[in-house]
């Protein structure tokens, strides 16, 4: 996992830092007036206009790089900067250089955002690369910590999200249900949490839906239950969908649909990242983390369309589609959480393709039973550049998952409103807890962008953490 986020303390030894200017398009003309004639001529020749992500290296008299100017585009001011504006810099600045922000002193918030963007952008997944092809940290540019930045906070968030991204990027052959459970337990033990694990046939008593989904795999299913903190504090329960690989079961996916299914445990990965931040910052809550970990595989004992499962809370579910397995493992975990009536339950899941069709890969769908909590999450998502979009728990679609032979079906016969249908199914297992959030996320970057390479993404973690800090901190 990435542990060196390429940020040096201001008083750290090393080569003399080079000046790095962050300039908006509106401020560029004024900034340019303060430069010497050769610099102005150079920037004119290169066509630099401070467009977003535009970078110009400034040459010294001896041909070395004596500075750089980086465009922020149409931002109203530098105080509106988001981490994504600077997250691409660790890959674009010359190897082996050391940089220091130049210009007016930034606010502490903006300085911290710059540090977080740099730290987030330093992430690389190279666990399967040989030494010959991996890029050592020594060959990458470094940033002197901006004045006033909370570097510890930036690196704490970067480390938690890097952990989640590592889990999602790891191939399913290695990140199987046993490994995911081991990682969750190790994380809990690191912070003194109490951990329990139920696996295999033992799941049949208490967690029959989890067992049913995972029983066909070579690595048996399990449920990890982690508790941390003071039981007298508000109870916060986090649940993450941990489908380590999803073939679709007997309703098998096409090859294109199966290609990224190592990421179907992205909800669990993001849940563990959020739990890490809660524990690491000693948030005054009684935290419970539930990770149902399975592989939806195909074998002679795989569950079938038309089977009926009796779930933890007694509801019976007719299997309309074996590829709607995530909601089946979550329903047992949600029912378990609901028995304690926590102050807040949050589940994170790569639940539906319908959410991606509606909102695209960058924008998780959020559903909730308490509007005030949803509003707070959306507000913090906007503030930390980790946006989400609310979708309705529209009861008018409840009939779409009616069953003639059981209490409910796990899938609708229609193709409409798939994300809402999935959320309505889960809601049936949250009957006591008044405040529940369900986040349907993608956990993946499908296209290359500065600071966001193709691969795993820790969606919703920063927004949820900011919301929890406000709520409980």
Secondary structure by P-SEA (a helix, b strand, c coil): cccccccccccccccbbbbbbbbcccaaaaaaaaccaaaaaaaaaacccccccbbbbbbcccccccbbbbbbccccccccccccccccccccccccbbbbbbcccccaaaaaaaaaaaaaaccccccccccccccccccbbbbccccccaaaaaaaaaaaaaaaaaaaacccccccaaaaaaaaaaaaaaabbbbbbbcccccccccaaaaaaccccccccbbbbbbbcccccbbbbbbbbcccccccccccccccccccccccaaaaaaaaaaaaaaaaaccccbbbbbbbbbbbccccccccccccccccccccccccccccaaaaaaaaaaaaaacccccbbbbbccccccccccccccbbbbbbccaaaaaaaaaaaaaacbbbbbbbccccccccccccccccccccccccaaaaaaaaaaaaacccccbbbbbbcccccccccccccccccccaaaaaaaaaaaacc
